[in-house]
């Protein structure tokens, strides 16, 4: 099962990065391999917001929809995603955003997944780390587009 974790220091606030990652419906505008996004349901639960979301991922001849439960923790600046249905056997991801004392913020990203299909799993394993780094860079590029270049 591929696992990827990384932390990046970005010149934006933790709130800005949290808001950007929480905006799931905009993912098709900038996120590689994301063809569509739809929020099925949103509900408030105490100190968090829970969304049920569908993403359509598309890569060459592969095109699949998968559903996730996205839990937004605004006070903690944390986003947890759990897989519900689709081509994966398992998929979880976590984002955490912390303001840095010298400006900007640290973005912590972790993902762990496994495809049901062995061929897809083998293919994904080969390109996994590069693909996940590309995803994180896409969020960084989106922040630059939305919030401007770093000072």
C-alpha positions in Angstrom: 0.0 0.0 0.0 1.5 3.3 -1.0 1.9 5.9 1.7 3.1 9.4 1.1 3.7 12.1 3.7 5.3 15.5 3.3 5.5 18.9 4.9 6.0 22.1 3.0 6.5 25.7 4.2 4.3 28.0 2.0 4.1 31.8 2.1 0.4 31.8 2.9 -1.6 31.7 6.1 -2.8 28.4 7.6 -6.4 29.8 7.1 -5.8 30.5 3.4 -4.4 27.0 2.8 -7.1 25.4 4.8 -9.8 27.2 2.9 -8.2 26.3 -0.4 -8.1 22.5 0.4 -11.6 22.6 1.9 -13.0 23.9 -1.4 -13.5 20.4 -2.9 -15.9 21.6 -5.7 -13.1 23.7 -7.3 -10.6 20.7 -7.5 -11.3 20.1 -11.3 -10.1 23.6 -12.0 -6.5 22.8 -10.9 -6.0 19.3 -9.5 -4.3 16.8 -11.9 -6.4 13.9 -13.0 -9.6 15.3 -11.4 -12.3 15.5 -14.0 -15.3 16.4 -11.8 -16.3 17.0 -8.2 -19.6 17.1 -6.5 -20.7 17.6 -2.9 -23.5 15.2 -2.1 -24.2 16.4 1.4 -22.9 18.8 4.0 -23.8 18.8 7.7 -22.5 20.5 10.8 -21.5 18.3 13.7 -20.4 20.1 16.9 -17.0 21.6 16.1 -16.7 20.1 12.5 -18.3 20.1 9.1 -18.8 16.7 7.4 -19.1 16.6 3.6 -19.9 13.6 1.4 -18.1 14.2 -1.8 -17.6 12.5 -5.2 -14.6 12.9 -7.3 -14.1 11.6 -10.8 -10.5 10.8 -11.5 -9.3 10.3 -15.1 -5.9 9.2 -16.3 -5.5 7.9 -19.9 -8.1 5.1 -20.3 -8.8 5.0 -16.6 -11.9 7.0 -15.4 -13.5 6.3 -12.1 -15.7 7.9 -9.6 -15.1 7.6 -5.9 -16.9 8.8 -2.8 -15.3 10.2 0.3 -16.3 11.6 3.7 -14.4 14.8 4.2 -14.3 16.1 7.7 -13.3 19.8 8.2 -12.0 20.8 11.5 -11.8 24.6 11.2 -10.5 25.4 14.7 -7.7 22.9 14.3 -7.1 23.8 10.6 -7.3 20.1 9.8 -9.0 18.1 7.0 -9.5 14.3 7.2 -10.8 12.3 4.2 -12.1 8.7 4.4 -12.9 6.6 1.4 -16.5 5.5 1.0 -16.9 3.8 -2.4 -15.3 3.4 -5.8 -12.1 1.7 -7.1 -10.1 1.7 -3.9 -9.8 -1.0 -1.3 -8.8 1.8 1.1 -7.9 5.5 0.9 -7.4 8.0 3.7 -5.8 11.4 3.6 -5.1 14.1 6.1 -4.1 17.8 5.8 -2.9 19.9 8.7 -2.1 23.6 8.5 0.0 25.5 11.0 1.0 29.1 10.9 4.8 29.5 11.1 6.3 32.1 13.5 8.3 33.7 10.8 5.3 34.0 8.4 3.6 31.6 6.1 2.5 28.2 7.2 3.5 24.6 7.3 1.3 22.3 5.3 1.3 18.7 6.4 -0.1 16.1 3.9 -0.5 12.4 4.4 -2.2 9.8 2.1 -2.5 6.1 2.2 -4.4 4.1 -0.4 -4.8 0.8 -2.1 -6.7 0.0 -5.3 -8.9 -3.1 -5.5 -7.5 -3.9 -9.0 -4.0 -5.3 -8.9 -3.0 -3.9 -12.2 -4.0 -0.4 -11.2 -2.3 -0.9 -7.9 1.0 -1.9 -9.6 0.8 1.1 -11.9 0.0 3.5 -9.2 2.8 2.2 -7.0 5.4 3.0 -9.7 4.3 6.6 -10.1 2.9 7.2 -6.6 5.4 9.5 -5.0 5.8 11.7 -8.1 2.0 11.9 -8.5 1.5 12.9 -4.8 4.2 15.5 -5.1 2.4 16.8 -8.2 -0.9 17.0 -6.3 0.7 19.1 -3.5 2.4 21.4 -6.1 -1.0 21.8 -7.7 -2.4 23.1 -4.4 0.6 25.4 -4.1 0.0 26.7 -7.6 -3.7 27.3 -6.8 -2.7 29.3 -3.7 -0.4 31.5 -5.9 -3.3 32.1 -8.3 -5.8 32.9 -5.5 -3.6 34.8 -3.1 -0.8 36.2 -5.3 2.9 35.5 -5.4 4.9 35.3 -2.1 6.2 38.7 -0.9 
